[in-house]
């Protein structure tokens, strides 16, 4: 059993054994999407990655999704090139959105270029509860890059780090 699942299980068992409720908190856990294909942008402007799914419920199975007592927030998203050797220095801004089952996509993380040329992009979470946006425990993410993204296609590993909290009752 993975360490994260073991911690959640032990906290839930302790709460049940005490015959009272408890708050289970997972301070930080990360999910990696390997080999996401990012299209090239032949002219300055913006590009959007293909949508990809992050299985939050699979990582923390005892956390009750679909409940007002559960909150999941994105802490950060790191986009690291693995093929294509892209020049990320022209990217001025980037954002990560989550597409709920219905309605408009919600921005959950953002990036603003600093003075130094990055070798990877670290997008900071915007304190948005993504739990209501999950569909069957999964979030559908998409990355948008603006400014002067790389002209040629490239592949990236995307690491999404989250924080979760849920009330557990016997």
Secondary structure as GFF3:
##gff-version 3
##sequence-region A 1 170
A	DSSP	alpha_helix	3	17	.	.	.	ID=ss1
A	DSSP	beta_strand	22	38	.	.	.	ID=ss2
A	DSSP	beta_strand	45	48	.	.	.	ID=ss3
A	DSSP	beta_strand	52	55	.	.	.	ID=ss4
A	DSSP	alpha_helix	56	59	.	.	.	ID=ss5
A	DSSP	beta_strand	70	83	.	.	.	ID=ss6
A	DSSP	three_ten_helix	88	90	.	.	.	ID=ss7
A	DSSP	beta_strand	91	99	.	.	.	ID=ss8
A	DSSP	beta_strand	106	112	.	.	.	ID=ss9
A	DSSP	beta_strand	120	125	.	.	.	ID=ss10
A	DSSP	three_ten_helix	131	133	.	.	.	ID=ss11
A	DSSP	beta_strand	138	147	.	.	.	ID=ss12
A	DSSP	beta_strand	154	168	.	.	.	ID=ss13
###
